[in-house]
């Protein structure tokens, strides 16, 4: 995988606002930031295959982008979180405008995840009840 620690931002919008900011802050520590949204723009972004995030290749519109401009340690995905398998050992999950539940996000994480540091939700569109618990 790109790194053993990840920040995963679901519902980041058309541009990777939250994840790119966090990439600037945390890239010196080796943390990779994932920006995931079905309406994400992939303009001129090199890509990685979504079924194998560590393998360069696919140019599919539903694939992880290696970079967004020159932002270090930022991966983007235009599509739902359910299309991904994220391999990391620790992570923080941020649900900005996510139309998914916490269990749906957790299902996209590798079984190798040893610790989820935090789950931060900003519920929208009546998703508060579905995002209000974490076990």
N, C-alpha and C positions, 0 to 999 in steps of 0.2 A: 504493500500500500504506500501511498505518498508519505504518510507519517503515522506514528503510533497514537498521536493525540489529534483530536478533531473538534471543531466547532461546526455544528450542522444547523444551518438556517433554512427553515422551511417557510415558503410564502414570502420570499424576499422581494418580489415584484419584477418589473420588466428589466431592471438593472440590479446588480448584486450589491445594493446599498449597505445593508448591515454586515454581510459577510466580507465585503471589501474593506470596510472600516476595521473590522476585527483582524483581518489579514495584516493590515499595516501595523497594528498593535502587537500581534502575537507571532508573526512570521519569524522574528529573530529567535524565538524559542522552539521553532520547528513544528508548531501547530499548523495544521492545514484547515482551511475554512471552506465549507461547502455551501454554495448558494443554490437553492432548489426552488423552482417555480415553473408551472406550465406556461406562463406568459413571458418567461425570460427571453431576452434578445441575445442571440449568439453571434452578432455581427463581428466578423473577422477574428474569431477566437479559435485557435487550434483545439482539437478535441481528443478525448480519450474514449474508448469504448465503454458504454454504460454497464455491460455485463462483465467487464474486467477493468476496473478503474485504474489499475497500474499499467495497462498496456496501451501505448499510443496507437491510434488508428482511425477509428470510425469518424466519418464526417456527417453522420446522422444528425438531424435536427434535435433528436432526443439523446444527446450524449454529453458527457462531462467535458467542460472546456478546461484546457490546461492552464490558461491564464485569461485574464480580462485586462487587455492592454498590457501594462507592465507590473501589475499587482502580483507580488510574490505569494506563493502558497494559497492561491485561490482557485477553486474548482467550481464550475457552474454546470447546472443541469436544467435544461428546459423540458420539463415533464414532471409527473407526480413522483413523490418519494417512493411509492410502491415499485417503481421501475428500477430502483437502485439496490445494491448490496454494498454497504460501506464497511470496509474492514479497518478497524482501529482498535486500540486497547483501552483508551479512555476517550470520553467525549462530553461535550456540553451541547444540549439541544435548545435551540431558540425557535419558537413557532410564532412568526410575525403575523402573517395573514394566512394561516394554514387551515385548509378545509379538510383536516384529517384528525384522527384521535391520537393520543399518545401511544397506544398499542400498535397502531398502523406504522408509526415512525420507528418504534422499537423493532418491528418485524423486518425492517430494512437494514438493521445493524448486524454485523458479524457476531457469531456466538463467542468470539474471542474477546468481546468487550468486557473488561474486568470492572470498570466503574463508569457510571454516568454521574458526572459531577453535579449537574443541575439540569432542570427542565424549566425553561422560561416560556410562558405562554402569554400572548397578547390576543385573547379570543376575539373573534370577529363573527359577524353574520350568524349569531346564535350558536356558536361553537363552544361557549364557555362551559357548559355542563359536560361536554365530551372531553374537554381538555383540563378539567378541574381535579383530576386525580392521577396519582402515580404510585405504583407499588414496586 
